[in-house]
Amino acid sequence: MLIREILALIAFASATVFGIGGLIGLFRFPDPYSRMQSGGLCGTTAIFSTFVGALLLAPTVMIALRIIIIMIFFLISAPTGGYIVARFIWQSGTAPWSPK
């Protein structure tokens, strides 16, 4: 039981690190495409790490199956949402950043 709790704590800590990294990327990068990549990649990793931590702490198999279903839904919907936002940015005429 203690090993599962330690592994869950590691997963939650990595989620925090990835979340802070994504947040920093949202403010540091110059164009919407880079910001979206930073936020999407780190955000997805942070949420997935949180799900893994919750999965490790699940008290029953039924709750673990529910978490797995949510993880699958998230892994399908997050890239789809990112694609929709990127396409909207591209169609609005925003050019990618280039050094001058």
N, C-alpha and C positions, 0 to 999 in steps of 0.2 A: 504494500500500500504506500509506503514511504517513497519508493522508487517512482511510482506513477505520479505522485504529487511533485516530486523534484523535476521530473520530465515535463509536467504541465507548467511548472514555474518557469522552466527554460523556454518553453514555447511561448508563454505570455511575455517573457522578457524580450525574446526576439521579435515578437509582434510590436512591442513598444519601440524597439530600435528601428524596425522597418517603417513604422508609422511616423516617427520623428524624421527619418531620412526622407520620406516622401513629402512631408510638410516643408522641410528645408528646400527640397527641389522645387516645390511650387513657388517659392519666393525667389529662388536664385536664378532659375533659367529664364532666358530672354523672350522666348516665343511660346505661343500656346501649344505647339506640337511637343516641344521638350517638356513643358510643364505637365501636359497630359500623360506623357510617357512616364515621367517620374511619379506622378500621383497614382497612375494606374498600376504600375508595376509594384511600387512599394505598398500601396494600399491593398492590392490583392494579396501580396505576400503577408502583410500584417493581419488581414482578416483570416486568411487561411491558417496562419499560425495560431490565431485565437481559437479557431475551430478545432485544430489538433489538440490544443490544451484542454478545451471543453470535452473533446472525445476521450481524452485520457482520464478525465474526472467523472465521466458518465457513470451513474450508479447502476443502471440497468441496460440490458441489451436493446430494449425498445427505444430508450432515449439516445443511445449510441446510433441506432439506425436512423433516427430522425435527424441527428446532426450530420450523418453521412449524406442524407437526401438534401439537406440544406447546402452542404458543401458542393454537391454535384450541380445543384441549381445555380449556385454562385459562380462556379467555374464556367458555366454556360452563359450566364447573363452578363457577367462583368466585361468580357471581351466584346460582346455584342453592343453593350452600352458605350464602350470606348470607341468602337468603330462608328457608331452613329454620331457621336460628338466630333470625332475627327473629320468625318465627311461633311458635317455642317460647317466646321471651321474652314475646310478647303473650299466649299461652295460659296462661302461668304467672301472669298477673295483674299484671305490672309496668306501672305507669302511666308515661307519658312525663313528663319533668321539666317543671315550670312554675315561673316565678319567684314568690316569695312576698312 
